[in-house]
Amino acid sequence: MTPLSSLLEDVRACTLCAARLPLGPRPVVQMSASSRILIAGQAPGRKVHETGLPFNDVSGDRLRQWLGISRETFYDETKLAILGMGFCFPGTGKSGDLPPRPECAPAWRAPLLAHLKNVQLTLVLGQYAMAYHLPGRGKTLTEVVTGWRRDWPLIVPLPHPSPRNQAWLKRNPWFEQELLPVLKIRVAEVLGDTA
């Protein structure tokens, strides 16, 4: 197995789909071999591309609120690994960002995940991550998230924390009433109450 430091260097230097990226490649990934929580997301947005910091946007603010943790804890790679299904900003479409580039996950996901031997909780955000990490769990995002108890306490499916999902959150008040309180407790347990 390739050492993690070498693998991360290779990921951060990746140009596999450079010709198809409107802003060019800038792979954004956060992890260490000691990470205890894995956030499996979609792909960086434009602001994340500009800063190189995962979830450094309104979605990240909401996600940190959902998890009950500070920015400092969130960006501690010894605690949280953040791996999108795509590592570069894919561009903007008619109703938001485009899907993650299809070249990224087959090239990098399995080798990176093989180094995460201390993960006790995986948070699966959005439909693209769900298709990879929770195949066959439901036909819609709502079906998958509604069935969150199925893989509890190891894997928790979540809608993407984007402001574009405000309507979904309003239609599904149980999410904030039932799931988020126990999720915060679980995150604190995994992190050793250091959140």
Steps between C-alpha positions, in 0.01 A plus 500: 500500500628846410588707809225751578731801472603396146142422404378842618781668304386313190135595559585867550706496177229322299412641158293202381204707385668842475367562148141466627531728805397863439739637765768236460599234751531573869434177687366563849532217750554476876601184684757323712541137599358587844176666376202370698216648296472483122290759320423362156372795299445595138755744353641838599304811411650813349586659838670181617696491175617856564610436859606136480321433829216240496155625596631854543161643405138527616455124457792444735352735759178302495682164510706606802178609669339164423800321653532733799871564444723803458695601189818408686379144563356471150832587337707271724597224257590269788131506590312548170572376151316686224490321166264613228398270219690749289790706631478794258230758426309351205338823383153647522186370332144631467398426858828498690838337476550221250539141624845384614723403208466125437876444470583590860341228714626202293852642499535598866219394732594138581871570563415793730228314690742211560703733724203594720519216750391706804171632360213433740238714324440570132272785401372458145386832353284521191396267222841446336666388822195288585518321165860401581485432875137386539399336173148360485383675817223691323391661176506854635712698741197525728461121510865452587508769770168382647660157545794643696457250786590213265876556525505694828735565680770438238357672191256791487351628172432874492365741241762738370509800739471743209257793531340356185361221720300736721173378346594138578571592861162674530321196354684266738493658848572158656858535373583786736274370779600131505827444317712807577480476882624138504755575228657774714526255790658236276753750359598606853543133602723425201710810557532428871288802598762734353254651255 
